[in-house]
Amino acid sequence: MLTVIRGGSGQPSGLAEGTFTGEAWRDMLMSPVDGVAVGNVFFAPCSRTYWHSHVGGQLLMVLAGEGFVADENEAVIVRVGDMIWTPPGVRHWHGASSDRYMIHTAVTVGDTNWEGAVSDSEYAGSTG
């Protein structure tokens, strides 16, 4: 049976706390169904996720602004229209650039394994 998920849940945006540095807001578009969750995240400049990985991987689609996606080896600047696939188990973070906001849609497969914060020096080293 198909599931139709209507746009706009009517729920207010929620401040993303606990696994983010800086100001970020989340809108859940689809709570986990069959191991897949979908949400939009608004990152203010310099805000970012903590280090994390996904059991089944994650697809990000950049809707507005500019930011970075980084793993332990490199950081890549991302802009509107870019899509980023992070394979299962790859430790990474993502967030806005220092002078631009970023909005992305995240399609997450399976559980997320959260780790510690990305320090200001790690952020500056990755994005500078």
N, C-alpha and C positions, 0 to 999 in steps of 0.2 A: 504494500500500500504506500502511495506517495504521501509525503508530509508537506503541506504548504505552510510556509512561514511568512506571515504578513510583516511588511516593513513597519517600523515605528511601534515598539512595544508599549509606548505610553509611559514607560518608566523613566524617571529623570536620569541624566548622566551621573555616574558615580566617580568620585575622586579615587584614583588608583593609589592605594596605600599598601605598605608592607613589602612590596617587591619592586618598587620604583624609587629613583632618586629624582627630586625636583617635582614639578607640577605636571601631572598627567591625569587624563580623564578617560573613563571607559564606558562604552555602550555595548552591552551584550546583545548581539543580533540573534544568536541561537545558542542557548545553553546546551551543554553536551548531549548529543543524540548519537547513539551508536559509536561513541568514542570520538566524535568530531564536534568542536565548538567554534563559533565565529563571532568576532567582535571588532568594533572600531576603537582605536586608541588615539587620543589627541595628546601630543607631547608639546609642552612649552619649550622654548629654547633651552638647551643644555639638559633637559630631562631625559631619562633613560630607564630601561629595565635593569634589574639585577642580572647577573650571570645566570643562565638557565639552559636546559635542554628539553627536548620533547621526545617522548617514547616513540611516537609515530611520525615525527617531523612536523614542520610548520611552513605554510605559505603566507607571505606578507605581500600586500598590494598597496603601494603608496598612492594615496588619493590627493594629497596636497602637501606643499612645503618641501622640506629637504631634511635629510638626516643621515644616519649611519647604521650599518649592520656590521658587527664585528664578531669574529671567532678568535681563537687563541693565536692565529697566525697573521690575520690582516683585518683592516677595517675598510669598508667600501662605502663611498657616498651614494645615496639613493635619492631619486627625485620622482616627481609625479609620473605615473605610468609604469614605473619599475615594479617588477615582481621578483621576490626573493624566495627560493626554496632552501630551507635548512633541513638536511637529512636527519633521520632519527639519531638521537644520542649526541649530536654535535653541540658542544658548549658554546654559547654565544650571548650577545646582548644587542639591543637596538634602541634608537632614540633620535631626538632632534639634533640638528647642528647647533652651534653656539649662538647663531644670530637669526635662525629661522625656526618656525614651528614645523611639526610634521603630523600628518594624520595618515594612519594606515589601517587597513582591514587585515586581521589575522585569522587564518584558518588553521586551527591547531588539531592535530591528530593524536589522541591518547593523552596521558597525563603529562604535566609539566613538572620537571624537577628543578626547583628553585635553589640557588646558591646565594653567595654574598653579593653585596653591592659592588658596582663598578666604581672605583675610587675616582676622585677628581683628577689625579695624575694619570690613571689609566685612560680616562676619557680624553684628557688633553693630548696624551701621547698617541691615541688612536685617530683623533680628529684634526690634529694640527698638522 
